Amino acid sequence: MSARLTISIEEELLKEIKKLAKKEGKSVSEFVRSSLREWLTDRKRRQAGMRLLEFVGSVSEDALKELEAERRRADRDWS
């Protein structure tokens, strides 16, 4: 189910959004939706990475595996 959201943005930002949406063959709404999804996924990934970096003093050899597993969990949450 979709909900409507009204926001105010600068004219220049709107022009850029319209330009990129057209370039990608998307409506402005779909472009904004997909951009927000990407941003939220990236944010979750960064947060997962930051949580792992908190353990820098006690990082195991499997730290990269742990980071990738956390990223996969974050991706699943947004799928």
Phi and psi in radians as a Rosetta constraint file:
Dihedral C 1 N 2 CA 2 C 2 CIRCULARHARMONIC -1.689 0.35
Dihedral N 2 CA 2 C 2 N 3 CIRCULARHARMONIC 2.559 0.35
Dihedral C 2 N 3 CA 3 C 3 CIRCULARHARMONIC -2.090 0.35
Dihedral N 3 CA 3 C 3 N 4 CIRCULARHARMONIC 2.664 0.35
Dihedral C 3 N 4 CA 4 C 4 CIRCULARHARMONIC -1.627 0.35
Dihedral N 4 CA 4 C 4 N 5 CIRCULARHARMONIC 2.430 0.35
Dihedral C 4 N 5 CA 5 C 5 CIRCULARHARMONIC -2.285 0.35
Dihedral N 5 CA 5 C 5 N 6 CIRCULARHARMONIC 2.264 0.35
Dihedral C 5 N 6 CA 6 C 6 CIRCULARHARMONIC -1.935 0.35
Dihedral N 6 CA 6 C 6 N 7 CIRCULARHARMONIC 2.217 0.35
Dihedral C 6 N 7 CA 7 C 7 CIRCULARHARMONIC -2.310 0.35
Dihedral N 7 CA 7 C 7 N 8 CIRCULARHARMONIC 2.824 0.35
Dihedral C 7 N 8 CA 8 C 8 CIRCULARHARMONIC -1.948 0.35
Dihedral N 8 CA 8 C 8 N 9 CIRCULARHARMONIC 2.276 0.35
Dihedral C 8 N 9 CA 9 C 9 CIRCULARHARMONIC -2.390 0.35
Dihedral N 9 CA 9 C 9 N 10 CIRCULARHARMONIC 2.820 0.35
Dihedral C 9 N 10 CA 10 C 10 CIRCULARHARMONIC -1.167 0.35
Dihedral N 10 CA 10 C 10 N 11 CIRCULARHARMONIC 2.611 0.35
Dihedral C 10 N 11 CA 11 C 11 CIRCULARHARMONIC -0.986 0.35
Dihedral N 11 CA 11 C 11 N 12 CIRCULARHARMONIC -0.748 0.35
Dihedral C 11 N 12 CA 12 C 12 CIRCULARHARMONIC -1.093 0.35
Dihedral N 12 CA 12 C 12 N 13 CIRCULARHARMONIC -0.684 0.35
Dihedral C 12 N 13 CA 13 C 13 CIRCULARHARMONIC -1.147 0.35
Dihedral N 13 CA 13 C 13 N 14 CIRCULARHARMONIC -0.736 0.35
Dihedral C 13 N 14 CA 14 C 14 CIRCULARHARMONIC -1.078 0.35
Dihedral N 14 CA 14 C 14 N 15 CIRCULARHARMONIC -0.731 0.35
Dihedral C 14 N 15 CA 15 C 15 CIRCULARHARMONIC -1.047 0.35
Dihedral N 15 CA 15 C 15 N 16 CIRCULARHARMONIC -0.763 0.35
Dihedral C 15 N 16 CA 16 C 16 CIRCULARHARMONIC -1.122 0.35
Dihedral N 16 CA 16 C 16 N 17 CIRCULARHARMONIC -0.731 0.35
Dihedral C 16 N 17 CA 17 C 17 CIRCULARHARMONIC -1.079 0.35
Dihedral N 17 CA 17 C 17 N 18 CIRCULARHARMONIC -0.817 0.35
Dihedral C 17 N 18 CA 18 C 18 CIRCULARHARMONIC -1.078 0.35
Dihedral N 18 CA 18 C 18 N 19 CIRCULARHARMONIC -0.721 0.35
Dihedral C 18 N 19 CA 19 C 19 CIRCULARHARMONIC -1.092 0.35
Dihedral N 19 CA 19 C 19 N 20 CIRCULARHARMONIC -0.828 0.35
Dihedral C 19 N 20 CA 20 C 20 CIRCULARHARMONIC -1.195 0.35
Dihedral N 20 CA 20 C 20 N 21 CIRCULARHARMONIC -0.668 0.35
Dihedral C 20 N 21 CA 21 C 21 CIRCULARHARMONIC -1.068 0.35
Dihedral N 21 CA 21 C 21 N 22 CIRCULARHARMONIC -0.785 0.35
Dihedral C 21 N 22 CA 22 C 22 CIRCULARHARMONIC -1.094 0.35
Dihedral N 22 CA 22 C 22 N 23 CIRCULARHARMONIC -0.757 0.35
Dihedral C 22 N 23 CA 23 C 23 CIRCULARHARMONIC -1.051 0.35
Dihedral N 23 CA 23 C 23 N 24 CIRCULARHARMONIC -0.634 0.35
Dihedral C 23 N 24 CA 24 C 24 CIRCULARHARMONIC -1.568 0.35
Dihedral N 24 CA 24 C 24 N 25 CIRCULARHARMONIC 0.005 0.35
Dihedral C 24 N 25 CA 25 C 25 CIRCULARHARMONIC 1.212 0.35
Dihedral N 25 CA 25 C 25 N 26 CIRCULARHARMONIC 0.566 0.35
Dihedral C 25 N 26 CA 26 C 26 CIRCULARHARMONIC -2.079 0.35
Dihedral N 26 CA 26 C 26 N 27 CIRCULARHARMONIC 2.753 0.35
Dihedral C 26 N 27 CA 27 C 27 CIRCULARHARMONIC -1.260 0.35
Dihedral N 27 CA 27 C 27 N 28 CIRCULARHARMONIC 2.833 0.35
Dihedral C 27 N 28 CA 28 C 28 CIRCULARHARMONIC -1.038 0.35
Dihedral N 28 CA 28 C 28 N 29 CIRCULARHARMONIC -0.741 0.35
Dihedral C 28 N 29 CA 29 C 29 CIRCULARHARMONIC -1.058 0.35
Dihedral N 29 CA 29 C 29 N 30 CIRCULARHARMONIC -0.816 0.35
Dihedral C 29 N 30 CA 30 C 30 CIRCULARHARMONIC -1.158 0.35
Dihedral N 30 CA 30 C 30 N 31 CIRCULARHARMONIC -0.684 0.35
Dihedral C 30 N 31 CA 31 C 31 CIRCULARHARMONIC -1.066 0.35
Dihedral N 31 CA 31 C 31 N 32 CIRCULARHARMONIC -0.800 0.35
Dihedral C 31 N 32 CA 32 C 32 CIRCULARHARMONIC -1.140 0.35
Dihedral N 32 CA 32 C 32 N 33 CIRCULARHARMONIC -0.747 0.35
Dihedral C 32 N 33 CA 33 C 33 CIRCULARHARMONIC -1.027 0.35
Dihedral N 33 CA 33 C 33 N 34 CIRCULARHARMONIC -0.865 0.35
Dihedral C 33 N 34 CA 34 C 34 CIRCULARHARMONIC -1.181 0.35
Dihedral N 34 CA 34 C 34 N 35 CIRCULARHARMONIC -0.625 0.35
Dihedral C 34 N 35 CA 35 C 35 CIRCULARHARMONIC -1.136 0.35
Dihedral N 35 CA 35 C 35 N 36 CIRCULARHARMONIC -0.719 0.35
Dihedral C 35 N 36 CA 36 C 36 CIRCULARHARMONIC -1.147 0.35
Dihedral N 36 CA 36 C 36 N 37 CIRCULARHARMONIC -0.712 0.35
Dihedral C 36 N 37 CA 37 C 37 CIRCULARHARMONIC -1.042 0.35
Dihedral N 37 CA 37 C 37 N 38 CIRCULARHARMONIC -0.806 0.35
Dihedral C 37 N 38 CA 38 C 38 CIRCULARHARMONIC -1.066 0.35
Dihedral N 38 CA 38 C 38 N 39 CIRCULARHARMONIC -0.778 0.35
Dihedral C 38 N 39 CA 39 C 39 CIRCULARHARMONIC -1.090 0.35
Dihedral N 39 CA 39 C 39 N 40 CIRCULARHARMONIC -0.766 0.35
Dihedral C 39 N 40 CA 40 C 40 CIRCULARHARMONIC -1.138 0.35
Dihedral N 40 CA 40 C 40 N 41 CIRCULARHARMONIC -0.697 0.35
Dihedral C 40 N 41 CA 41 C 41 CIRCULARHARMONIC -1.112 0.35
Dihedral N 41 CA 41 C 41 N 42 CIRCULARHARMONIC -0.809 0.35
Dihedral C 41 N 42 CA 42 C 42 CIRCULARHARMONIC -1.070 0.35
Dihedral N 42 CA 42 C 42 N 43 CIRCULARHARMONIC -0.691 0.35
Dihedral C 42 N 43 CA 43 C 43 CIRCULARHARMONIC -1.094 0.35
Dihedral N 43 CA 43 C 43 N 44 CIRCULARHARMONIC -0.779 0.35
Dihedral C 43 N 44 CA 44 C 44 CIRCULARHARMONIC -1.083 0.35
Dihedral N 44 CA 44 C 44 N 45 CIRCULARHARMONIC -0.697 0.35
Dihedral C 44 N 45 CA 45 C 45 CIRCULARHARMONIC -1.111 0.35
Dihedral N 45 CA 45 C 45 N 46 CIRCULARHARMONIC -0.764 0.35
Dihedral C 45 N 46 CA 46 C 46 CIRCULARHARMONIC -1.092 0.35
Dihedral N 46 CA 46 C 46 N 47 CIRCULARHARMONIC -0.730 0.35
Dihedral C 46 N 47 CA 47 C 47 CIRCULARHARMONIC -1.111 0.35
Dihedral N 47 CA 47 C 47 N 48 CIRCULARHARMONIC -0.695 0.35
Dihedral C 47 N 48 CA 48 C 48 CIRCULARHARMONIC -1.096 0.35
Dihedral N 48 CA 48 C 48 N 49 CIRCULARHARMONIC -0.737 0.35
Dihedral C 48 N 49 CA 49 C 49 CIRCULARHARMONIC -1.106 0.35
Dihedral N 49 CA 49 C 49 N 50 CIRCULARHARMONIC -0.711 0.35
Dihedral C 49 N 50 CA 50 C 50 CIRCULARHARMONIC -1.127 0.35
Dihedral N 50 CA 50 C 50 N 51 CIRCULARHARMONIC -0.682 0.35
Dihedral C 50 N 51 CA 51 C 51 CIRCULARHARMONIC -1.070 0.35
Dihedral N 51 CA 51 C 51 N 52 CIRCULARHARMONIC -0.694 0.35
Dihedral C 51 N 52 CA 52 C 52 CIRCULARHARMONIC -1.210 0.35
Dihedral N 52 CA 52 C 52 N 53 CIRCULARHARMONIC -0.637 0.35
Dihedral C 52 N 53 CA 53 C 53 CIRCULARHARMONIC -1.167 0.35
Dihedral N 53 CA 53 C 53 N 54 CIRCULARHARMONIC -0.386 0.35
Dihedral C 53 N 54 CA 54 C 54 CIRCULARHARMONIC -1.093 0.35
Dihedral N 54 CA 54 C 54 N 55 CIRCULARHARMONIC -0.382 0.35
Dihedral C 54 N 55 CA 55 C 55 CIRCULARHARMONIC -1.721 0.35
Dihedral N 55 CA 55 C 55 N 56 CIRCULARHARMONIC 0.361 0.35
Dihedral C 55 N 56 CA 56 C 56 CIRCULARHARMONIC -0.887 0.35
Dihedral N 56 CA 56 C 56 N 57 CIRCULARHARMONIC -0.704 0.35
Dihedral C 56 N 57 CA 57 C 57 CIRCULARHARMONIC -1.161 0.35
Dihedral N 57 CA 57 C 57 N 58 CIRCULARHARMONIC -0.336 0.35
Dihedral C 57 N 58 CA 58 C 58 CIRCULARHARMONIC -2.254 0.35
Dihedral N 58 CA 58 C 58 N 59 CIRCULARHARMONIC 0.631 0.35
Dihedral C 58 N 59 CA 59 C 59 CIRCULARHARMONIC -1.239 0.35
Dihedral N 59 CA 59 C 59 N 60 CIRCULARHARMONIC 2.267 0.35
Dihedral C 59 N 60 CA 60 C 60 CIRCULARHARMONIC -1.504 0.35
Dihedral N 60 CA 60 C 60 N 61 CIRCULARHARMONIC 3.002 0.35
Dihedral C 60 N 61 CA 61 C 61 CIRCULARHARMONIC -1.147 0.35
Dihedral N 61 CA 61 C 61 N 62 CIRCULARHARMONIC -0.345 0.35
Dihedral C 61 N 62 CA 62 C 62 CIRCULARHARMONIC -1.624 0.35
Dihedral N 62 CA 62 C 62 N 63 CIRCULARHARMONIC 0.307 0.35
Dihedral C 62 N 63 CA 63 C 63 CIRCULARHARMONIC -1.009 0.35
Dihedral N 63 CA 63 C 63 N 64 CIRCULARHARMONIC -0.745 0.35
Dihedral C 63 N 64 CA 64 C 64 CIRCULARHARMONIC -1.145 0.35
Dihedral N 64 CA 64 C 64 N 65 CIRCULARHARMONIC -0.657 0.35
Dihedral C 64 N 65 CA 65 C 65 CIRCULARHARMONIC -1.127 0.35
Dihedral N 65 CA 65 C 65 N 66 CIRCULARHARMONIC -0.713 0.35
Dihedral C 65 N 66 CA 66 C 66 CIRCULARHARMONIC -1.116 0.35
Dihedral N 66 CA 66 C 66 N 67 CIRCULARHARMONIC -0.734 0.35
Dihedral C 66 N 67 CA 67 C 67 CIRCULARHARMONIC -1.077 0.35
Dihedral N 67 CA 67 C 67 N 68 CIRCULARHARMONIC -0.808 0.35
Dihedral C 67 N 68 CA 68 C 68 CIRCULARHARMONIC -1.124 0.35
Dihedral N 68 CA 68 C 68 N 69 CIRCULARHARMONIC -0.686 0.35
Dihedral C 68 N 69 CA 69 C 69 CIRCULARHARMONIC -1.101 0.35
Dihedral N 69 CA 69 C 69 N 70 CIRCULARHARMONIC -0.716 0.35
Dihedral C 69 N 70 CA 70 C 70 CIRCULARHARMONIC -1.136 0.35
Dihedral N 70 CA 70 C 70 N 71 CIRCULARHARMONIC -0.687 0.35
Dihedral C 70 N 71 CA 71 C 71 CIRCULARHARMONIC -1.133 0.35
Dihedral N 71 CA 71 C 71 N 72 CIRCULARHARMONIC -0.716 0.35
Dihedral C 71 N 72 CA 72 C 72 CIRCULARHARMONIC -1.101 0.35
Dihedral N 72 CA 72 C 72 N 73 CIRCULARHARMONIC -0.702 0.35
Dihedral C 72 N 73 CA 73 C 73 CIRCULARHARMONIC -1.093 0.35
Dihedral N 73 CA 73 C 73 N 74 CIRCULARHARMONIC -0.738 0.35
Dihedral C 73 N 74 CA 74 C 74 CIRCULARHARMONIC -1.108 0.35
Dihedral N 74 CA 74 C 74 N 75 CIRCULARHARMONIC -0.728 0.35
Dihedral C 74 N 75 CA 75 C 75 CIRCULARHARMONIC -1.101 0.35
Dihedral N 75 CA 75 C 75 N 76 CIRCULARHARMONIC -0.733 0.35
Dihedral C 75 N 76 CA 76 C 76 CIRCULARHARMONIC -1.076 0.35
Dihedral N 76 CA 76 C 76 N 77 CIRCULARHARMONIC -0.659 0.35
Dihedral C 76 N 77 CA 77 C 77 CIRCULARHARMONIC -1.075 0.35
Dihedral N 77 CA 77 C 77 N 78 CIRCULARHARMONIC -0.483 0.35
Dihedral C 77 N 78 CA 78 C 78 CIRCULARHARMONIC -1.799 0.35
Dihedral N 78 CA 78 C 78 N 79 CIRCULARHARMONIC 0.070 0.35
